[in-house]
């Protein structure tokens, strides 16, 4: 029998600062592994172009000039906040921009894994990751293709210490129509298939990006649908957006722990029967890491603590 210690984070959304802090926390805690519960990709990419002998970029409706000597520091700041940037000679069309944005996402993911390999491999700390609903197929494919320290556990089961750890990186449908969404019926089917690979449910840890419905860790801002089909968050209101299929799966299987993300604003924990359900939350755009340190002993949860860095 042995102890295991996990650093649990989610929804880093491209933030270099948050990823570095997660690595540092795992080393500090002498963790068995880091678990990243999805949404690896950032949401914004600035286009920097030559203009009037200098540089400029667009931020919403504003055009902002940049001195060349300040560009490196500005791009570092954007990276820490989860943003990407590309430098072009002329404004790209939609297809060119989309390809460049996708390339920026996959490059940063590979940079993260290279960084983690240098920091974690000598210490024997594993890095278990899943894509989330905001991660495009090219990002998911890049994660699958990695053969270094970053282990893709999406719809797979790996053994770490005494625990079978299984991942599932999709969400139920959202108003935002993101890249990796499935109907509840398909989520239920795939989770059943994943659960069938587990030999000891009482010690199993599931990393499921979308939280179970109705446990208080699935709250997100209510959204308003515009007549023209646009979507925006309603200020000051929150609704439950978790998955009924995930909730039903947990109630039936009763694994030891379920780790989720997806809902940035509702970090916390709850029990569903014997199962401890965790959501570390996220404040990636400020470079602030929200995480949970989870400790198990003899196949049971010994303790868990939320940490903000």
Backbone bond lengths (Angstrom), bond angles and torsions (degrees), N, CA, C in turn:
res aa  C-N    CA-C-N  psi(-1)  N-CA   C-N-CA  omega(-1)  CA-C   N-CA-C  phi
1 X - - - 1.447 - - 1.528 109.69 -
2 X 1.334 116.65 139.69 1.454 119.90 -178.01 1.518 109.96 -140.60
3 X 1.328 114.69 163.78 1.453 121.59 175.81 1.524 109.59 -94.15
4 X 1.311 115.63 152.58 1.466 121.42 173.91 1.519 108.33 -133.37
5 X 1.329 115.08 144.61 1.465 120.72 177.57 1.518 107.67 -130.57
6 X 1.328 116.16 125.46 1.459 122.02 -178.20 1.519 109.87 -117.85
7 X 1.328 116.00 139.39 1.461 121.69 165.96 1.521 106.98 -98.80
8 X 1.327 116.41 122.38 1.459 123.03 -172.87 1.533 109.14 -112.92
9 X 1.332 116.95 124.11 1.458 122.03 176.50 1.527 108.35 -138.78
10 X 1.330 115.50 166.31 1.460 119.26 177.55 1.524 109.34 -158.09
11 X 1.321 115.55 163.45 1.474 122.52 172.22 1.526 111.54 52.99
12 X 1.323 115.92 51.85 1.462 120.76 176.27 1.527 111.25 -74.59
13 X 1.311 117.44 -22.12 1.466 123.80 172.63 1.523 113.14 43.17
14 X 1.328 114.77 49.80 1.453 119.84 172.10 1.513 115.89 80.41
15 X 1.336 119.30 2.30 1.461 121.10 -176.16 1.527 111.33 -75.85
16 X 1.319 115.73 110.13 1.465 119.79 176.84 1.520 111.58 -60.41
17 X 1.331 116.52 -40.62 1.455 120.46 -178.22 1.523 110.87 -62.01
18 X 1.334 117.40 -43.86 1.459 119.93 -179.91 1.525 111.28 -65.86
19 X 1.329 116.82 -39.19 1.456 118.62 179.38 1.524 110.83 -65.26
20 X 1.325 117.38 -44.13 1.464 119.51 178.11 1.527 111.19 -60.01
21 X 1.323 116.35 -40.93 1.467 119.93 179.76 1.527 110.89 -65.50
22 X 1.336 117.45 -37.48 1.467 120.32 178.19 1.526 110.63 -63.33
23 X 1.328 116.56 -42.56 1.460 120.43 178.14 1.527 110.13 -62.77
24 X 1.328 116.59 -45.96 1.461 120.82 -179.38 1.523 111.24 -62.58
25 X 1.333 117.00 -39.24 1.465 120.61 179.38 1.523 110.63 -64.90
26 X 1.328 117.15 -41.88 1.465 120.32 179.31 1.521 111.24 -62.54
27 X 1.326 116.78 -40.25 1.469 120.11 178.23 1.523 109.85 -66.58
28 X 1.327 116.66 -44.84 1.467 120.84 179.54 1.521 111.57 -58.93
29 X 1.328 116.72 -41.23 1.459 121.86 -176.54 1.519 113.08 -85.24
30 X 1.342 116.38 -1.03 1.464 120.91 -176.52 1.531 110.07 50.94
31 X 1.323 114.64 51.56 1.454 121.76 -173.65 1.523 112.08 -72.33
32 X 1.325 115.25 154.04 1.461 121.08 169.88 1.525 109.88 -74.37
33 X 1.332 115.53 -33.74 1.448 119.11 -178.75 1.513 111.92 -166.24
34 X 1.341 114.55 160.36 1.462 122.80 169.91 1.521 107.06 -105.50
35 X 1.318 116.36 133.95 1.459 121.87 175.47 1.520 108.17 -113.77
36 X 1.346 116.74 122.24 1.459 122.61 177.45 1.524 107.58 -111.72
37 X 1.331 115.82 112.02 1.470 121.07 -168.19 1.524 113.65 -91.57
38 X 1.348 116.24 40.13 1.453 119.49 169.26 1.515 115.30 102.04
39 X 1.341 114.45 172.19 1.459 125.32 -175.48 1.522 110.69 55.25
40 X 1.329 112.94 70.12 1.460 122.32 179.72 1.525 111.51 -81.80
41 X 1.327 116.96 -25.30 1.461 122.02 -168.60 1.516 112.71 -89.37
42 X 1.348 115.22 145.93 1.453 121.45 169.97 1.517 111.14 -76.00
43 X 1.331 114.43 169.53 1.470 120.00 -173.62 1.522 113.47 -111.52
44 X 1.325 118.26 -8.49 1.460 120.69 -175.46 1.514 110.53 -130.54
45 X 1.327 115.27 146.59 1.455 121.33 176.66 1.532 108.08 -140.86
46 X 1.321 116.40 116.01 1.460 121.15 178.64 1.525 109.94 -84.16
47 X 1.320 114.78 140.07 1.466 121.94 175.63 1.523 107.61 -102.92
48 X 1.324 115.83 115.96 1.463 122.16 179.78 1.522 107.48 -103.23
49 X 1.322 116.82 129.40 1.466 118.72 -178.06 1.516 111.61 -136.81
50 X 1.311 113.01 158.60 1.459 120.32 175.09 1.524 108.51 -68.31
51 X 1.329 116.15 135.87 1.456 119.58 179.58 1.524 109.54 -158.64
52 X 1.336 115.43 124.20 1.463 121.28 175.07 1.535 112.08 51.70
53 X 1.332 114.75 42.52 1.443 119.54 177.52 1.513 115.07 77.87
54 X 1.347 117.06 2.82 1.457 121.03 179.45 1.515 110.92 -132.95
55 X 1.325 115.99 -150.76 1.458 122.14 177.96 1.517 109.29 -128.69
56 X 1.339 116.15 150.68 1.453 120.52 176.14 1.520 109.62 -152.98
57 X 1.342 115.15 160.66 1.457 121.00 174.89 1.514 108.61 -145.18
58 X 1.324 114.42 161.95 1.463 120.91 179.15 1.515 109.36 -101.46
59 X 1.329 115.71 135.59 1.461 122.57 173.43 1.516 106.49 -129.48
60 X 1.348 115.80 98.32 1.452 119.94 -172.29 1.517 109.63 66.11
61 X 1.317 116.52 -123.64 1.461 120.80 -178.88 1.530 112.29 -92.21
62 X 1.321 117.10 -2.09 1.465 120.67 -176.14 1.523 111.47 -96.90
63 X 1.316 115.49 143.06 1.457 121.88 169.41 1.520 107.78 -105.52
64 X 1.335 116.74 126.34 1.457 121.99 -172.47 1.523 108.95 -121.80
65 X 1.305 115.93 128.10 1.449 120.89 177.14 1.518 111.89 -83.16
66 X 1.332 115.62 150.85 1.468 121.88 -179.44 1.517 108.88 -133.34
67 X 1.330 116.12 127.86 1.461 119.82 172.02 1.526 109.72 -71.55
68 X 1.301 117.60 139.74 1.461 120.63 -176.10 1.524 112.50 -57.99
69 X 1.318 116.44 -36.29 1.457 119.28 -178.07 1.530 112.51 -71.06
70 X 1.333 117.34 -14.59 1.465 120.90 179.31 1.528 112.94 -99.30
71 X 1.333 117.04 -5.14 1.464 119.91 -171.74 1.520 112.18 -64.37
72 X 1.322 118.02 -44.27 1.462 120.86 -177.10 1.531 111.14 -59.69
73 X 1.323 117.00 -45.75 1.462 120.31 -179.63 1.529 111.08 -66.77
74 X 1.326 117.32 -37.40 1.469 120.26 178.97 1.523 110.40 -64.79
75 X 1.322 117.67 -42.86 1.463 120.50 -179.93 1.532 110.90 -67.33
76 X 1.331 117.33 -34.90 1.470 120.23 175.37 1.530 109.96 -62.38
77 X 1.335 116.80 -44.74 1.463 121.26 178.90 1.522 110.78 -61.20
78 X 1.315 116.95 -45.33 1.462 119.76 177.93 1.526 111.11 -59.85
79 X 1.315 116.61 -43.29 1.462 119.88 179.68 1.517 112.26 -61.12
80 X 1.326 117.32 -39.65 1.462 120.30 178.45 1.523 111.58 -66.70
81 X 1.340 117.02 -26.46 1.463 121.90 179.10 1.526 112.79 -91.69
82 X 1.333 117.09 2.31 1.457 120.68 177.10 1.515 114.73 90.76
83 X 1.331 117.51 12.26 1.461 120.84 179.39 1.524 110.09 -99.08
84 X 1.338 114.91 157.04 1.446 122.07 175.14 1.526 108.92 -113.25
85 X 1.316 115.81 167.31 1.461 119.37 174.52 1.519 108.88 -150.66
86 X 1.311 114.98 146.23 1.459 121.44 176.38 1.527 107.57 -130.97
87 X 1.316 116.55 146.87 1.460 122.39 179.67 1.523 108.25 -108.32
88 X 1.335 116.58 126.04 1.466 121.79 -176.16 1.521 109.21 -131.69
89 X 1.320 115.55 161.35 1.465 120.69 176.16 1.518 111.46 -89.26
90 X 1.334 116.34 -23.55 1.460 120.79 176.92 1.520 109.02 -148.14
91 X 1.327 116.85 157.87 1.454 121.47 -176.43 1.527 109.59 -62.87
92 X 1.342 118.34 124.87 1.469 120.28 -177.31 1.524 111.59 -76.70
93 X 1.336 115.41 155.43 1.460 118.33 171.27 1.522 108.95 -76.81
94 X 1.328 116.90 175.53 1.465 120.74 -173.13 1.527 112.13 -59.99
95 X 1.323 116.93 -42.23 1.465 119.76 -177.58 1.528 110.92 -67.27
96 X 1.318 116.82 -41.36 1.463 120.59 179.38 1.520 110.82 -66.15
97 X 1.337 115.69 -41.60 1.469 119.89 178.51 1.518 111.23 -62.93
98 X 1.334 116.64 -44.87 1.457 120.73 -179.44 1.526 111.05 -60.87
99 X 1.326 117.33 -41.15 1.468 120.52 178.74 1.523 110.57 -65.95
100 X 1.333 117.02 -41.58 1.464 120.35 -179.93 1.526 111.07 -66.92
101 X 1.320 117.51 -39.62 1.465 122.89 178.47 1.529 109.18 -62.30
102 X 1.320 116.79 -47.14 1.466 120.51 178.42 1.515 111.98 -60.99
103 X 1.336 116.38 -40.21 1.462 119.37 177.95 1.513 112.24 -64.48
104 X 1.338 116.85 -36.97 1.462 120.51 178.12 1.526 110.83 -64.50
105 X 1.327 117.23 -38.92 1.467 121.02 179.16 1.528 111.38 -63.82
106 X 1.314 116.31 -47.68 1.464 118.67 -177.08 1.528 111.54 -69.64
107 X 1.336 117.12 -34.74 1.478 118.91 177.53 1.525 110.56 -62.85
108 X 1.330 116.62 -43.64 1.465 118.26 -178.53 1.518 111.09 -66.30
109 X 1.325 117.33 -38.67 1.465 119.74 177.31 1.521 110.35 -60.01
110 X 1.315 117.44 -43.84 1.469 120.32 179.14 1.522 111.12 -66.67
111 X 1.322 117.26 -37.00 1.466 120.29 175.51 1.525 110.53 -61.50
112 X 1.328 116.64 -42.61 1.466 120.37 177.27 1.522 111.11 -58.66
113 X 1.313 116.02 -47.16 1.461 119.48 -175.90 1.527 110.83 -67.58
114 X 1.327 116.79 -37.53 1.471 119.30 174.96 1.528 110.64 -62.65
115 X 1.319 116.47 -44.33 1.467 121.39 179.18 1.529 110.31 -61.52
116 X 1.337 115.71 -45.23 1.467 120.37 179.47 1.516 111.16 -63.62
117 X 1.327 117.05 -38.48 1.458 119.64 179.49 1.514 111.96 -60.07
118 X 1.339 116.41 -44.59 1.469 119.94 179.36 1.521 111.52 -64.06
119 X 1.348 116.26 -37.19 1.465 120.13 -174.91 1.519 113.19 -85.00
120 X 1.332 117.68 -36.13 1.458 120.95 -168.91 1.528 113.99 -99.09
121 X 1.322 116.88 -37.56 1.467 119.03 -173.50 1.522 113.17 -56.69
122 X 1.354 119.72 -43.71 1.472 118.12 179.20 1.520 113.44 -63.11
123 X 1.343 116.30 -19.90 1.470 120.74 -178.13 1.525 112.44 -100.09
124 X 1.327 117.23 -1.33 1.456 120.46 178.84 1.518 114.07 70.87
125 X 1.340 117.50 23.24 1.469 121.53 179.33 1.524 108.42 -92.64
126 X 1.319 116.47 127.60 1.462 120.79 -178.31 1.529 110.76 -92.01
127 X 1.318 115.23 152.01 1.462 122.76 179.33 1.520 108.16 -119.77
128 X 1.342 116.14 106.65 1.464 122.77 -178.34 1.528 108.29 -104.35
129 X 1.344 116.67 126.86 1.458 120.49 -172.88 1.522 110.61 -136.52
130 X 1.334 114.74 149.95 1.459 120.96 167.27 1.527 108.23 -130.91
131 X 1.334 117.75 150.81 1.458 118.95 167.60 1.530 109.21 -74.29
132 X 1.320 116.68 163.60 1.460 121.21 176.43 1.513 110.94 -119.40
133 X 1.306 116.06 -171.18 1.465 119.17 -176.78 1.527 112.74 -66.00
134 X 1.333 118.16 -25.06 1.463 120.83 179.74 1.516 113.36 -86.83
135 X 1.314 117.89 -0.95 1.461 120.90 -179.55 1.527 110.16 -93.07
136 X 1.324 115.56 125.56 1.456 120.41 -179.07 1.522 110.85 -69.37
137 X 1.310 116.05 167.72 1.459 120.36 179.57 1.518 111.29 -62.59
138 X 1.345 117.55 -33.00 1.467 118.43 179.40 1.526 110.93 -66.36
139 X 1.341 117.11 -34.05 1.465 120.30 176.48 1.527 109.84 -69.99
140 X 1.344 116.47 -45.48 1.466 119.94 177.82 1.522 110.80 -59.50
141 X 1.343 116.75 -40.33 1.466 120.34 179.30 1.521 111.02 -66.94
142 X 1.327 117.09 -39.10 1.463 119.78 178.30 1.519 110.86 -63.45
143 X 1.327 116.79 -38.47 1.463 120.24 177.92 1.524 110.61 -66.95
144 X 1.324 116.84 -41.85 1.471 120.60 179.23 1.520 111.37 -61.81
145 X 1.325 116.64 -33.61 1.459 120.21 -174.05 1.519 113.16 -80.93
146 X 1.344 117.34 -9.84 1.454 119.70 -178.09 1.531 110.40 -69.62
147 X 1.318 116.32 138.73 1.465 120.27 176.82 1.528 110.96 -124.43
148 X 1.346 116.15 19.59 1.454 120.22 179.07 1.513 110.86 -101.45
149 X 1.329 115.82 -137.83 1.462 120.72 -174.70 1.525 112.02 -71.31
150 X 1.326 118.06 -28.64 1.464 120.69 -178.54 1.513 111.66 -76.81
151 X 1.324 116.82 115.80 1.462 121.58 -177.13 1.526 109.75 -104.67
152 X 1.315 116.62 117.40 1.460 121.89 176.11 1.524 108.89 -78.83
153 X 1.332 117.49 117.24 1.464 120.46 -179.61 1.527 111.63 -112.31
154 X 1.332 117.07 19.31 1.465 119.97 178.76 1.522 110.26 -65.30
155 X 1.331 115.91 116.88 1.468 124.15 -177.71 1.535 111.02 57.07
156 X 1.317 115.31 34.53 1.461 122.23 176.43 1.515 108.99 -134.35
157 X 1.329 115.25 163.18 1.465 122.03 177.55 1.528 108.04 -123.76
158 X 1.339 116.24 130.18 1.462 121.16 174.43 1.520 107.85 -126.07
159 X 1.310 115.48 160.91 1.462 121.21 179.59 1.524 108.35 -107.12
160 X 1.328 116.40 128.57 1.452 121.70 174.66 1.521 107.45 -136.38
161 X 1.314 116.11 115.33 1.461 120.01 -171.24 1.516 109.98 61.26
162 X 1.316 115.42 -130.04 1.474 120.90 179.75 1.517 113.30 -89.06
163 X 1.337 116.92 2.58 1.458 119.76 -168.04 1.522 112.27 -112.52
164 X 1.308 116.03 130.06 1.448 121.14 163.16 1.531 107.17 -76.97
165 X 1.326 116.20 126.25 1.460 121.83 -178.84 1.526 108.05 -116.20
166 X 1.337 116.05 122.85 1.460 122.05 -175.61 1.525 109.46 -121.95
167 X 1.333 117.31 143.15 1.456 121.15 -177.04 1.516 112.85 -120.03
168 X 1.348 114.77 151.41 1.471 120.70 175.50 1.528 107.78 -149.42
169 X 1.348 116.52 112.51 1.452 120.32 -167.80 1.512 116.89 -108.10
170 X 1.318 118.23 33.75 1.465 121.64 176.69 1.532 109.65 -114.02
171 X 1.335 115.71 164.89 1.465 120.29 172.36 1.519 109.63 -123.17
172 X 1.316 115.12 166.09 1.449 120.33 168.02 1.533 109.03 -70.44
173 X 1.334 118.93 168.41 1.473 120.41 -176.47 1.527 112.92 -58.87
174 X 1.335 115.76 140.33 1.460 122.54 177.44 1.529 109.29 -122.78
175 X 1.328 117.26 160.28 1.473 118.95 176.13 1.521 112.96 -65.14
176 X 1.328 116.66 -15.99 1.464 119.87 -175.62 1.527 112.53 -86.23
177 X 1.338 117.12 -8.85 1.473 122.06 177.07 1.529 110.86 53.02
178 X 1.298 115.34 58.67 1.463 121.47 -176.39 1.528 111.58 -81.31
179 X 1.321 114.92 179.42 1.464 120.52 -166.17 1.521 114.26 -70.73
180 X 1.340 118.04 -34.60 1.457 120.63 -171.60 1.532 109.45 -125.23
181 X 1.321 114.59 77.07 1.468 121.84 177.29 1.522 109.27 -121.12
182 X 1.332 115.47 145.47 1.463 121.37 178.88 1.520 109.93 -136.16
183 X 1.331 117.37 151.29 1.474 119.75 171.67 1.529 110.08 -62.41
184 X 1.313 116.17 154.41 1.464 120.55 -179.21 1.528 111.84 -56.72
185 X 1.320 116.63 -37.08 1.465 119.54 -179.18 1.530 111.78 -62.79
186 X 1.342 116.24 -38.71 1.462 119.59 179.99 1.524 110.69 -73.71
187 X 1.335 117.44 -35.84 1.460 120.18 174.51 1.526 109.52 -59.40
188 X 1.332 116.16 -45.75 1.467 120.25 179.97 1.525 111.08 -59.53
189 X 1.328 116.95 -43.25 1.468 120.35 -178.27 1.522 110.94 -64.39
190 X 1.329 116.26 -45.47 1.462 119.45 -177.20 1.525 111.64 -69.72
191 X 1.314 117.57 -37.39 1.463 119.06 177.14 1.526 111.09 -65.95
192 X 1.321 116.73 -36.49 1.464 119.23 176.18 1.522 110.70 -61.87
193 X 1.328 116.41 -44.06 1.466 120.10 178.09 1.528 111.26 -62.21
194 X 1.324 116.36 -39.12 1.457 120.31 178.86 1.527 110.44 -67.94
195 X 1.318 115.95 -43.34 1.462 120.22 178.80 1.513 113.18 -61.83
196 X 1.330 116.78 -30.74 1.467 120.37 179.47 1.536 112.37 -66.48
197 X 1.337 116.65 -16.56 1.470 119.90 179.15 1.532 112.65 -87.41
198 X 1.328 116.81 -5.95 1.461 121.80 -176.36 1.530 109.65 -87.67
199 X 1.320 116.50 133.74 1.462 121.35 -179.74 1.533 112.40 -94.77
200 X 1.334 116.98 -28.88 1.464 120.47 -175.45 1.529 108.44 -137.78
201 X 1.330 115.86 90.00 1.465 120.53 -176.04 1.522 112.16 -62.13
202 X 1.329 117.30 -31.91 1.459 120.01 -176.01 1.522 112.39 -65.09
203 X 1.318 117.75 -21.09 1.470 121.28 178.86 1.529 111.83 -111.36
204 X 1.302 118.52 2.38 1.462 122.02 -173.15 1.533 111.26 -77.45
205 X 1.318 115.07 144.33 1.462 123.23 174.51 1.524 107.52 -118.20
206 X 1.328 116.51 122.26 1.459 121.46 177.93 1.519 109.41 -106.73
207 X 1.326 115.38 133.07 1.464 122.23 175.95 1.533 106.32 -109.15
208 X 1.324 116.27 99.56 1.460 122.97 -173.33 1.525 107.29 -119.10
209 X 1.321 117.39 114.78 1.464 120.24 -170.26 1.529 112.69 -55.50
210 X 1.305 117.28 -48.59 1.467 119.39 -178.32 1.529 109.25 -85.64
211 X 1.336 118.31 133.48 1.463 119.58 -179.09 1.526 111.80 -72.98
212 X 1.326 115.92 163.04 1.464 119.60 171.63 1.521 110.52 -67.83
213 X 1.306 115.26 148.56 1.471 120.62 179.98 1.524 111.02 -68.64
214 X 1.328 115.65 137.29 1.449 121.53 162.01 1.507 117.50 81.49
215 X 1.338 118.60 19.86 1.463 120.43 177.65 1.528 112.43 -107.45
216 X 1.322 116.83 6.45 1.454 120.51 178.67 1.507 114.94 87.12
217 X 1.335 117.75 -1.14 1.465 121.17 178.71 1.528 110.62 -113.35
218 X 1.327 115.91 20.84 1.462 121.13 -178.26 1.528 111.59 -128.09
219 X 1.321 117.26 29.18 1.457 120.99 -177.26 1.522 110.64 -88.43
220 X 1.330 115.80 137.96 1.459 122.24 178.98 1.528 108.11 -145.75
221 X 1.330 117.08 157.76 1.468 118.53 178.34 1.518 111.99 -57.65
222 X 1.317 115.56 137.94 1.464 120.03 173.76 1.519 108.92 -65.74
223 X 1.307 117.00 145.51 1.459 119.99 -178.75 1.519 110.44 -112.44
224 X 1.314 114.17 152.70 1.466 122.47 177.88 1.515 107.49 -112.61
225 X 1.316 116.05 130.23 1.454 121.74 177.05 1.520 108.95 -93.72
226 X 1.329 116.59 120.37 1.460 120.82 178.61 1.526 110.31 -75.57
227 X 1.344 117.34 156.03 1.468 119.54 177.38 1.521 113.52 -58.45
228 X 1.357 116.72 -27.20 1.463 119.49 -179.17 1.525 113.07 -87.59
229 X 1.358 115.57 7.49 1.451 120.16 177.65 1.506 114.77 94.11
230 X 1.331 118.49 -0.72 1.450 121.75 177.92 1.521 111.47 -75.07
231 X 1.332 115.30 163.42 1.463 121.96 -178.06 1.519 108.37 -130.03
232 X 1.329 116.71 136.18 1.456 120.12 173.64 1.518 109.26 -145.66
233 X 1.327 116.10 152.09 1.456 121.18 -179.70 1.519 110.04 -77.20
234 X 1.339 116.05 138.09 1.457 121.54 176.92 1.523 108.63 -85.09
235 X 1.333 117.97 128.70 1.474 119.09 -177.23 1.522 112.48 -68.24
236 X 1.337 115.34 136.14 1.455 121.09 169.86 1.506 116.75 78.60
237 X 1.326 118.87 6.36 1.465 120.40 179.88 1.522 109.40 -124.72
238 X 1.335 116.03 141.22 1.448 120.89 178.42 1.520 110.36 -131.69
239 X 1.320 115.13 147.86 1.459 121.50 -179.58 1.522 108.69 -135.14
240 X 1.331 116.60 160.50 1.457 122.48 175.70 1.521 109.44 -78.92
241 X 1.321 116.42 127.85 1.465 120.65 -177.13 1.526 112.18 -126.11
242 X 1.331 116.88 11.17 1.461 120.22 -178.23 1.509 112.79 -68.81
243 X 1.309 114.89 177.70 1.459 122.56 -174.03 1.524 111.63 -98.15
244 X 1.333 115.25 130.26 1.467 120.01 174.16 1.521 110.75 -68.31
245 X 1.333 116.98 -35.32 1.466 120.01 -179.67 1.524 111.03 -66.67
246 X 1.337 116.77 -39.46 1.466 119.76 178.17 1.523 109.81 -65.62
247 X 1.318 117.16 -41.82 1.474 120.55 179.27 1.534 110.53 -61.61
248 X 1.325 116.76 -45.43 1.467 120.76 -179.72 1.527 110.75 -64.04
249 X 1.339 116.85 -40.14 1.461 121.30 178.99 1.527 110.65 -61.11
250 X 1.329 116.78 -46.18 1.463 120.61 -179.52 1.526 110.53 -63.33
251 X 1.310 116.71 -44.41 1.465 120.14 -179.18 1.525 111.31 -60.42
252 X 1.331 116.24 -35.33 1.454 119.20 -177.96 1.511 113.92 -81.19
253 X 1.334 116.53 -41.75 1.465 119.61 -174.14 1.522 112.97 -89.03
254 X 1.328 117.11 -35.49 1.464 122.59 179.72 1.539 112.76 56.13
255 X 1.353 116.75 57.44 1.467 118.65 173.79 1.526 110.55 -67.95
256 X 1.320 115.58 171.50 1.463 119.71 -179.10 1.521 111.17 -65.59
257 X 1.349 116.85 -50.10 1.462 121.96 -175.80 1.524 109.03 -140.07
258 X 1.334 116.29 144.23 1.460 122.73 167.37 1.522 107.83 -123.70
259 X 1.322 115.73 124.80 1.462 122.93 -179.70 1.521 108.29 -108.74
260 X 1.321 116.39 126.63 1.460 121.34 -179.80 1.519 109.98 -128.96
261 X 1.336 115.62 179.14 1.449 123.36 175.14 1.515 108.39 -146.83
262 X 1.341 116.47 -121.67 1.461 123.42 168.78 1.527 113.49 72.04
263 X 1.316 117.29 -48.05 1.460 122.55 -177.38 1.527 108.73 -102.86
264 X 1.316 116.41 99.17 1.465 121.70 -172.43 1.519 112.56 -64.08
265 X 1.332 116.12 -32.34 1.465 120.81 -168.35 1.519 114.40 -92.78
266 X 1.311 118.25 5.94 1.471 118.38 -178.82 1.528 111.45 -130.85
267 X 1.342 116.25 59.19 1.460 117.85 173.65 1.521 110.50 -65.69
268 X 1.305 115.83 147.54 1.457 119.28 177.89 1.509 110.93 154.67
269 X 1.334 114.68 -165.77 1.456 119.55 -179.76 1.521 108.39 -144.31
270 X 1.314 114.93 160.29 1.460 122.17 176.94 1.519 107.25 -156.69
271 X 1.306 116.23 161.17 1.456 120.68 174.73 1.527 109.91 -108.35
272 X 1.312 113.95 138.87 1.457 121.25 172.47 1.524 105.66 -121.58
273 X 1.335 116.24 95.73 1.452 119.37 -167.85 1.519 108.66 65.90
274 X 1.334 116.94 -128.79 1.466 121.35 178.92 1.521 112.32 -85.24
275 X 1.319 118.56 -8.08 1.457 122.36 -172.21 1.523 111.10 -84.37
276 X 1.329 115.81 127.14 1.462 121.37 172.68 1.526 108.29 -84.72
277 X 1.338 116.08 122.54 1.468 122.06 179.40 1.523 108.70 -109.75
278 X 1.338 117.27 127.16 1.456 123.39 -175.38 1.519 111.29 -122.49
279 X 1.323 116.07 141.70 1.461 122.47 167.25 1.527 107.27 -133.10
280 X 1.340 118.99 112.31 1.463 119.48 -177.75 1.517 113.82 -69.78
281 X 1.358 118.22 -20.02 1.456 120.93 -174.91 1.514 111.76 79.13
282 X 1.331 116.02 -179.24 1.457 119.82 -178.45 1.525 110.95 -159.08
283 X 1.331 114.81 139.51 1.469 122.29 170.35 1.523 107.71 -137.04
284 X 1.322 115.71 47.27 1.459 122.81 -169.49 1.526 112.45 -59.09
285 X 1.352 117.93 -36.09 1.460 119.47 -171.76 1.525 113.48 -73.06
286 X 1.332 116.72 -7.20 1.463 120.08 171.93 1.528 111.77 -104.43
287 X 1.334 116.30 2.41 1.457 120.17 -176.17 1.516 113.46 73.44
288 X 1.340 116.43 15.08 1.467 121.72 -179.97 1.517 109.44 -94.62
289 X 1.320 116.25 126.68 1.464 120.60 179.53 1.514 110.54 -90.64
290 X 1.325 115.96 125.98 1.461 122.45 167.01 1.519 106.74 -103.16
291 X 1.310 116.82 129.00 1.451 120.30 -179.91 1.507 111.97 -147.28
292 X 1.307 115.25 169.57 1.466 122.67 175.26 1.521 107.43 -130.49
293 X 1.312 116.35 134.30 1.461 121.51 169.74 1.518 107.10 -98.99
294 X 1.319 116.20 119.07 1.463 124.04 -177.37 1.520 108.52 -111.92
295 X 1.324 116.97 125.78 1.465 122.14 -178.95 1.519 108.96 -119.24
296 X 1.314 116.26 129.76 1.460 121.04 175.46 1.525 109.65 -118.38
297 X 1.305 115.52 154.12 1.461 122.06 179.59 1.515 108.78 -146.85
298 X 1.320 116.39 128.19 1.463 121.85 -178.54 1.524 111.87 50.63
299 X 1.359 114.77 41.94 1.452 120.15 174.51 1.506 115.67 77.65
300 X 1.338 118.46 8.40 1.461 121.84 -179.74 1.526 109.55 -125.97
301 X 1.321 116.56 160.97 1.459 120.17 177.66 1.518 108.36 -75.80
302 X 1.325 114.42 120.71 1.460 119.11 176.79 1.527 111.06 -88.50
303 X 1.339 116.31 -34.96 1.453 120.00 179.27 1.512 111.66 -178.48
304 X 1.326 115.88 163.96 1.469 121.03 175.10 1.510 108.64 -151.27
305 X 1.332 115.57 145.95 1.450 120.11 -175.56 1.530 109.60 -145.23
306 X 1.328 115.30 130.17 1.459 119.93 173.88 1.516 110.36 -76.16
307 X 1.338 115.81 141.12 1.460 122.48 -178.37 1.521 108.13 -134.41
308 X 1.330 116.63 136.96 1.460 122.96 175.81 1.526 107.54 -119.18
309 X 1.331 115.94 128.18 1.462 120.52 -179.21 1.522 110.45 -127.26
